[in-house]
Amino acid sequence: GAGWSECKEECSEYVFDTSTYSSTITQEFGLICEKDWLRPLFQLLFTLGCLVGALAGGLLAARYGRQTTVWYGSLVMVVCTAVMLLVPVLEVVFACRFFLGVSAYVAVNPLTTLALEICPSNFRHVFGPIESLPYALMLPLLALIAFCSTNWRSLQYLISLPLLATLLLANPLVLDESPRWLMSKGRLKEAEKVIRRAARMNKTTHSLPVHLPEVLERIHKTQLCSGESDLSLRQHLWSLVSTSEMRLITIVTMLMWMMEGALYICLPMQAGSYESPYLYLAVLGLLEIPGSFLVAPMGRILGRRIACFILSLITAAGMMAMAFLHFIDSPNEMLIGAFSVAAYASLVGVSQMVIILTSELFPTTVRSLGNSLGYCANNLGICIPPLLDMMLPKERSHISLLLYSGMGLATGFLGLLLPETNNRRLFETVEEHVQDQRQQRFSSKAF
């Protein structure tokens, strides 16, 4: 039978090629001929949902709390997935895809903020490897599941099972609220309870201040004096660009997030050009594990900025080498794959440094908002590779690789503009961050 790209209007029915996939959304809902424009909406609506969720997650986390937002975001994900699998109506499937994207980022965004806010400063360098480990394990597992399950509904069901574990772990009976957020809202008794519980679990109650309530009260008074706890959303947004110090970290981190998003998706998108796309994706996923744990000591010894710069240079070099091989039309798929592997392995480290820098640079009062803007920029970056693929013919793929190489270089140099955060405390207010940066600038000039 004819494929969807060879549509015959006079046909009364169509036979689909099921040699690779036994059932697809295209086949189930007949997204061919005059309906073929609906096919890209399946992914596009999810991406648009991620954009909305990236911003909404930060706003909700700042207002209602990190843990609460993660919990309800996870709950909506489970509901949307169940409805999408059970209701065989295209409009319902598309609506669920959109809200699945929204809820995914509503849950993920504050989870990153929560993890950084409770992580001791001497362990923050290992946050990146631990945070990226599930994704690293997911890619090869997803490739295996996709290879074994050729029905889109059963595939969606299998890859959604971990959401049940997320729902369990995000439960308020299991996951505590961020004590930093609780203090910023004046809920000092709850913050004290969370801190004491964490100390008991880690057997470090002896290291707690003798007068912990007084210490928390003093921190809260500092936040009240800054006036940032009671600011409106509009005022918080303005605080991100109201001073040169905040403009620097806001603009630079957003640009880094956007370019990292484009780079992170461009290599997996090339899976179709390899003889074994499943194996290629599995290898990329496995690379996340050594890449993650090798970058942790780099960030601690060299600092976040220098580590990000070095890794960005390696990524750019790998992309440039791939561009050259594509330009000369090299038939050596193994060599191209090797450079792709090197670029991706180093890009894992770049991604971690961008996440850590963002969470460490933005003060508590605007941290979730800063992460939200970062995720929004990241999703915008993810849209770049598909657009380039549409605009450039396949025989000119080296042009897009050169552009990605330039993005890698730009990410590295932009990172050098940011303040170093290695072994530095997390600031509670924008005012604290601004004063610290101005004091450092004054000290360096005086020296």
VEXVEX-805467 format. One line per field, with one value per residue (C-alpha): x, y, z; chain. Coordinates in Angstrom, 1 decimal. Example, Ala and Ser with C-alpha at 12.3 -4.5 7.8 and 13.67 -1.06 7.14 Angstrom:
<atoms>
u: c(12.3 13.7)
v: c(-4.5 -1.1)
w: c(7.8 7.1)
kette: c(A A)
</atoms>
This chain:
<atoms>
u: c(0.0 1.0 2.7 1.2 3.5 2.1 -1.6 -4.0 -7.3 -9.3 -8.4 -11.2 -8.8 -5.1 -2.6 0.2 3.7 3.9 7.4 8.8 5.8 2.7 0.5 1.2 -0.9 -0.8 -2.3 -4.9 -6.3 -5.7 -3.4 -2.7 -3.6 -5.7 -5.0 -1.2 -0.7 -2.0 0.9 3.5 1.0 1.5 5.0 4.4 1.6 3.8 6.6 4.2 3.0 6.5 7.0 3.9 4.8 8.3 7.0 4.0 6.2 8.3 5.4 3.5 6.5 7.2 3.6 2.5 5.8 8.3 7.0 3.3 3.9 5.8 3.0 0.2 2.2 2.9 -0.7 -1.8 0.8 -0.7 -4.2 -3.3 -1.5 -4.3 -6.9 -4.7 -4.4 -8.0 -9.9 -9.6 -10.5 -7.8 -8.8 -8.6 -5.2 -3.9 -5.3 -3.7 -0.3 -0.4 -1.3 1.2 3.9 2.6 2.4 5.8 7.6 5.4 6.8 10.4 11.1 10.5 12.1 15.4 15.0 14.1 17.0 19.6 18.1 18.4 21.8 24.9 27.4 30.2 28.0 26.5 29.1 27.7 24.1 24.5 25.6 22.8 20.2 21.1 21.5 17.8 17.9 21.1 19.4 16.2 17.6 19.0 16.0 13.7 15.5 15.1 11.4 10.8 12.6 10.4 7.1 6.0 2.5 2.4 -0.2 1.6 4.9 3.3 2.0 5.3 7.3 4.7 4.9 7.7 5.2 3.5 6.8 7.1 3.6 4.5 7.8 6.3 3.7 3.8 4.1 7.4 8.9 9.4 9.0 12.1 13.0 14.4 11.0 9.2 11.5 10.8 7.1 7.5 6.6 9.5 8.0 7.6 11.1 12.5 10.6 12.0 15.5 15.4 13.9 16.7 19.3 17.8 17.8 21.4 22.5 23.8 21.6 24.8 25.7 22.5 22.7 21.7 19.2 17.9 14.6 16.5 18.7 15.7 14.1 17.2 17.3 13.6 14.1 16.8 14.4 11.7 14.1 14.8 11.1 11.4 9.1 6.0 6.8 4.3 5.1 5.7 8.1 10.0 10.3 11.6 14.1 15.7 16.8 16.7 20.4 23.4 24.4 21.0 20.8 24.1 23.0 19.5 20.5 23.6 22.0 19.0 21.2 23.2 20.0 18.7 21.9 22.3 18.7 19.5 22.7 21.2 18.5 20.4 22.5 19.7 17.7 20.4 19.6 17.6 20.8 22.5 22.1 20.9 19.1 18.1 21.8 22.8 20.3 21.3 25.0 24.1 22.2 25.0 27.4 25.5 26.7 30.5 30.1 28.1 30.5 33.6 32.4 31.7 35.3 36.0 33.3 34.7 38.4 38.3 35.1 31.8 32.8 36.1 34.7 31.8 34.2 36.5 33.6 31.9 35.2 35.2 31.6 32.3 35.4 33.3 30.6 33.1 34.8 31.4 30.7 34.0 33.3 29.8 31.2 33.7 30.9 32.9 31.4 33.0 30.0 32.1 34.3 31.3 29.8 33.0 33.0 29.2 29.9 32.7 30.5 27.6 29.7 31.1 27.7 26.4 28.8 27.9 24.2 25.0 27.1 24.3 21.8 24.0 25.1 21.5 20.3 23.3 23.3 19.6 18.7 16.0 13.3 13.6 15.4 12.3 11.5 15.1 14.9 11.5 13.0 15.9 13.5 11.5 14.7 15.7 12.5 12.9 16.4 14.9 12.8 15.9 17.2 13.8 13.6 17.1 16.3 13.3 15.2 18.4 18.5 20.0 23.1 24.0 23.8 27.4 26.0 23.7 26.6 28.8 26.0 25.9 29.7 29.3 26.7 29.1 31.8 29.3 28.1 31.6 32.5 29.2 29.8 33.1 31.0 29.2 30.4 31.9 29.7 31.9 31.8 29.8 26.7 23.3 21.9 18.4 17.6 18.4 19.8 22.3 23.5 23.9 25.7 28.1 29.0 29.5 31.7 33.8 34.1 35.2 37.7 39.3 39.6 41.2 43.6)
v: c(0.0 3.6 5.5 8.7 10.7 9.0 9.8 8.7 10.6 7.9 5.2 4.1 2.7 2.8 0.1 1.3 0.0 -1.9 -3.4 -1.0 0.1 -2.0 1.0 4.7 7.8 8.5 5.1 5.1 8.5 8.5 11.6 11.4 13.4 16.5 15.6 15.2 18.7 17.4 14.9 17.5 18.8 15.7 16.9 20.6 20.8 19.1 21.6 24.5 23.0 22.8 26.5 27.4 25.0 26.3 29.7 28.6 26.2 29.0 31.3 28.6 27.4 31.0 31.5 28.1 26.3 24.0 20.7 21.6 22.5 19.3 17.2 18.7 18.8 15.1 14.4 16.2 14.3 11.0 12.1 13.4 10.3 8.0 10.0 10.1 6.3 5.5 8.0 7.3 10.8 12.8 16.2 14.7 13.2 16.5 18.4 15.8 16.2 20.0 19.7 16.8 19.3 22.0 19.7 18.1 21.4 22.6 19.5 19.6 23.3 23.6 20.2 21.5 24.6 22.5 20.2 23.0 24.9 21.9 20.8 21.7 24.0 21.4 18.9 21.1 20.1 16.5 17.8 17.8 14.2 13.0 15.1 13.9 10.2 9.3 10.9 9.0 5.7 6.6 7.1 3.5 2.1 4.1 2.9 -0.7 -0.3 1.4 -1.5 -4.1 -2.2 -1.1 0.1 3.8 3.3 0.5 2.4 5.5 3.3 1.7 4.9 6.5 3.9 5.9 8.7 6.5 6.5 10.3 10.7 8.6 10.4 13.9 13.2 15.7 12.8 11.9 15.1 18.1 21.7 23.9 25.5 28.5 29.1 28.6 31.2 33.6 33.3 33.7 30.1 29.7 26.8 24.7 25.5 24.5 21.2 20.4 21.3 19.2 16.2 16.4 16.6 13.5 11.5 12.5 12.0 15.6 17.1 18.0 20.5 22.5 25.9 25.8 28.6 27.5 29.5 32.7 32.1 31.5 34.6 36.7 35.4 36.2 39.7 40.3 39.2 41.5 44.5 44.0 44.1 41.3 38.7 40.7 41.9 41.2 39.1 42.3 43.6 40.3 40.4 43.9 43.0 40.6 43.5 46.5 46.5 45.8 42.9 41.2 42.1 40.3 37.0 37.1 37.8 35.6 32.6 32.8 32.9 29.9 28.0 28.6 27.6 24.5 23.5 23.7 21.7 19.1 18.2 18.4 15.3 12.9 14.3 12.9 9.3 8.7 9.2 6.2 2.6 1.7 4.7 2.7 1.8 5.4 6.8 4.1 5.1 8.8 7.9 5.7 8.6 10.7 8.5 8.9 12.4 13.4 12.0 13.2 16.8 16.9 17.1 19.6 21.9 21.7 22.0 24.5 26.3 26.3 29.0 27.5 23.9 25.2 27.0 24.0 21.6 24.1 24.3 20.5 20.5 23.1 21.2 18.0 19.8 21.5 18.2 16.7 19.7 19.2 15.4 16.2 18.9 16.5 13.9 11.4 7.9 7.1 6.8 5.5 8.6 10.9 9.0 9.3 13.1 13.1 11.0 13.4 16.4 15.0 13.7 17.2 18.8 16.8 18.7 22.0 21.4 20.6 23.7 25.9 24.4 24.8 28.3 29.4 27.9 29.2 32.7 33.6 34.5 32.5 35.2 34.9 31.5 29.6 32.5 32.5 28.7 29.3 31.8 29.4 26.5 28.8 29.8 26.1 25.1 28.0 26.6 23.1 24.6 25.7 22.4 21.3 24.8 24.5 21.0 22.5 25.5 23.7 20.9 17.6 18.0 21.2 19.7 21.0 24.6 23.7 21.9 25.0 27.1 24.6 24.9 28.6 28.2 26.0 28.6 31.4 29.4 28.9 32.6 33.8 31.6 33.5 36.7 35.3 35.4 32.2 30.3 27.4 27.1 30.3 30.5 30.9 34.4 34.9 38.2 40.2 43.0 40.6 39.5 43.0 44.2 41.2 41.8 45.5 44.8 42.4 44.9 47.6 45.2 44.3 47.9 48.8 45.9)
w: c(0.0 -0.4 2.4 3.7 1.5 -1.6 -0.9 -3.6 -3.3 -5.1 -2.6 -0.3 2.4 3.0 4.0 6.3 6.5 9.8 9.4 12.0 14.1 14.4 15.4 15.2 15.9 12.2 11.4 14.3 13.5 9.7 9.8 6.0 2.9 4.1 7.7 7.5 8.9 12.2 12.7 13.9 16.4 18.6 19.4 18.9 21.5 24.1 23.4 23.7 27.0 28.2 27.5 29.5 32.3 32.5 33.4 35.4 37.5 38.8 39.6 41.4 43.3 44.5 45.6 46.9 47.7 45.9 47.3 46.8 43.1 42.5 44.0 42.0 38.8 39.2 39.9 36.7 34.7 35.8 35.1 31.6 30.7 31.8 29.9 26.7 26.8 27.6 25.4 21.6 20.5 18.6 20.2 23.7 22.9 21.6 24.7 27.0 25.2 25.8 29.5 29.9 28.8 31.1 34.2 33.4 33.7 36.6 38.5 37.2 37.6 41.4 42.0 40.8 42.9 46.0 45.6 45.3 48.3 50.7 49.3 51.5 49.7 49.9 48.1 45.4 42.9 42.9 42.4 38.6 38.2 40.6 38.9 35.4 36.3 35.8 32.3 31.5 32.5 30.7 27.2 26.7 28.5 26.3 23.2 24.4 25.2 21.8 20.1 21.9 21.9 18.4 19.5 20.4 23.2 24.9 24.5 26.1 28.9 29.6 29.7 31.9 34.7 36.5 37.0 39.7 41.7 41.2 42.6 45.6 46.3 45.8 48.4 51.3 53.7 52.1 50.6 52.8 51.8 51.2 54.6 52.7 51.0 54.4 56.0 53.2 53.9 57.7 58.4 60.9 63.0 59.9 58.6 62.0 61.9 58.4 59.4 62.6 60.7 58.1 60.9 62.5 59.3 58.6 62.2 62.4 65.2 67.1 64.4 64.6 66.3 70.0 69.5 66.0 66.3 67.0 64.0 61.7 63.1 62.4 58.8 58.3 59.7 57.1 54.4 55.7 55.8 52.1 51.5 48.9 50.6 49.9 46.4 43.6 40.5 38.5 41.1 41.3 37.5 37.6 40.3 37.7 35.5 37.9 38.6 36.4 38.6 38.2 34.5 33.9 35.5 34.0 30.4 30.3 31.9 29.6 26.5 27.9 28.6 25.1 23.3 25.6 24.6 20.9 21.3 23.6 21.1 17.8 18.4 19.3 16.3 14.0 15.1 11.9 9.8 11.5 10.5 14.0 15.6 18.7 19.4 18.8 21.3 23.8 23.5 24.0 27.1 28.5 27.9 30.4 33.3 32.9 31.6 34.6 37.2 35.5 35.4 39.2 40.3 37.4 38.8 42.3 41.5 38.6 39.5 37.6 35.0 33.9 33.8 31.7 29.4 28.8 28.2 25.8 23.8 23.5 22.4 19.8 18.5 18.1 16.2 14.0 13.2 12.3 10.1 8.2 7.7 6.4 4.1 2.4 2.3 4.4 4.3 7.7 9.9 12.8 12.8 12.6 15.5 17.6 17.3 18.0 21.2 22.3 21.7 23.6 26.5 27.1 26.5 29.5 31.6 30.1 30.8 34.5 34.9 33.4 35.8 38.9 38.0 37.5 40.8 42.8 41.3 41.7 45.3 47.2 46.6 42.8 42.4 41.1 38.8 37.4 36.8 35.1 32.7 32.1 31.2 28.9 27.1 27.0 25.3 22.8 22.0 21.5 18.7 16.8 15.4 13.8 12.2 10.8 9.4 7.6 6.2 5.1 2.6 3.9 1.7 3.6 7.1 7.7 7.9 10.9 12.6 12.1 13.8 16.7 17.0 17.3 19.9 21.9 21.8 22.7 25.7 27.0 26.7 28.2 31.2 31.9 32.4 35.4 39.0 40.4 42.7 43.8 47.6 47.9 50.1 48.5 48.9 50.3 48.7 45.6 47.8 49.3 45.9 44.6 47.7 47.6 43.9 44.5 47.5 45.4 42.6 45.1 46.8 43.4 42.4 45.8 45.5)
kette: c(A A A A A A A A A A A A A A A A A A A A A A A A A A A A A A A A A A A A A A A A A A A A A A A A A A A A A A A A A A A A A A A A A A A A A A A A A A A A A A A A A A A A A A A A A A A A A A A A A A A A A A A A A A A A A A A A A A A A A A A A A A A A A A A A A A A A A A A A A A A A A A A A A A A A A A A A A A A A A A A A A A A A A A A A A A A A A A A A A A A A A A A A A A A A A A A A A A A A A A A A A A A A A A A A A A A A A A A A A A A A A A A A A A A A A A A A A A A A A A A A A A A A A A A A A A A A A A A A A A A A A A A A A A A A A A A A A A A A A A A A A A A A A A A A A A A A A A A A A A A A A A A A A A A A A A A A A A A A A A A A A A A A A A A A A A A A A A A A A A A A A A A A A A A A A A A A A A A A A A A A A A A A A A A A A A A A A A A A A A A A A A A A A A A A A A A A A A A A A A A A A A A A A A A A A A A A A A A A A A A A A A A A A A A A A A A A A A A A A A A A A A A A A A A)
</atoms>
